């Protein structure tokens, strides 16, 4: 599936992540992700595709070629928002 997106305008996708990585992210956010979203992250890519700017990654440290900052990590954003008093339902 990643070959299909290889020439997408945003550049190549981040590699898909493993089921144990999904489970680590779910543990950090405190809930299981919907099955379709789990499949997208394990079969298509670890973020960087989809509407607007694309889905955030579920792991830290992903950087697109030519970018000076890492791609957003949904789990880290979720944890930061919780620490700032935001409700946990955004994810």
N, C-alpha and C positions, 0 to 999 in steps of 0.2 A: 504494500500500500504506500509506503514512503516513496517508492520510485515514481508513483503517479504525481506526487507533489514536488519532485526534485527541481523542476524548473519554474516553480511558482514565483511570482514577483517578490515575495518576502525572502526568498532564498531557501536553502534546504531546511528541513524540519529537524528538531532535536530528536534523537533516537527514542523509540518507545522505552518505557521503564518496565521493570519486572513486577510480578504480583507481590513479592515481599516489599518492594518500594511503595506500592499502592497501600498495602496494609500498614506500613509505617506512617504514611500520610494520614490514613483514616484514624489511626490511634492518636495522632497529634491533634486532629480536629474533633475527635470524639464521636464520630459517626461514620457509617459505611457510605461510600459513594454509590450513586445509582449504577446499575450494571452496564448500561450503555456508556457512561462516562468512564468506568473502569476499563472497558474494552477500547475506547478511544485512546486512553493513555498507554495501554499495553500493546495495542496493535497498530496504531497510527503514529503517534508522537507524544512526547512529554511537553505539550503546549506548543505555542507559536503558530497555530492554525485556527481558522474559524473567523467569526464576525469581528468587526472593529479591529483591535490590535491583535486578536487571537487569544486563545485560552492561555492562562498562566500555567507555568510548570507546577508540578507537585514536589519537585526537589529543588534545592538551592544550587547555584553555581552554573547555570546555563547561560551562555553568552553567544548572541548571534554574531556572525562575522562582521567586522567593521563597527561594532557597537562598543561603547566604553563602559557600559553597565550591564550587569546580569539581567536576564529576563525575569520578570516578576515570578515569585514563588507563591502560589495561592495559600499554602499552609503557613508560611512565614507572615504573610499579610494578615491572615486570620488571627494568628497568635498576637501580632502587634495590635490589631484592632481590639481584641479582647482585653489586652493590658491597658488600653486607652478607654475602656468602658463601653465599647460598642457591643450591641447584641450579637450572639454567635450565629444568627440565622442567615447571614449574607451568603455563606458558601453553599 
